[in-house]
Amino acid sequence: MVKKEAVRTDSTEDNSVDSAQARSNFITATKDELAKVVWPSRQQLISESVAVILMVILVSTVIYFVDQIFGWITKQPFLFG
């Protein structure tokens, strides 16, 4: 029978170094990726935001009226019955 000796290595120092290096790599990579982004101009941002808001208002209005029509239709059989 072979006895295995427990080998204890103090890996807490290695983990903290690896963790710090990983954070540093992540931050550097994030900065590099953000530098590649083509940011919209102020005018583009405003016009596209207005377009989105108008579309949301339009679609919600259409959904509201369709809901009102279907609600009215479902009540009709009870009015004449």
Secondary structure by P-SEA (a helix, b strand, c coil): ccccccccccaaaaaaaaaaaaaaaaaaaaaaaaaacccccaaaaaaaaaaaaaaaaaaaaaaaaaaaaaaaaaacccccc
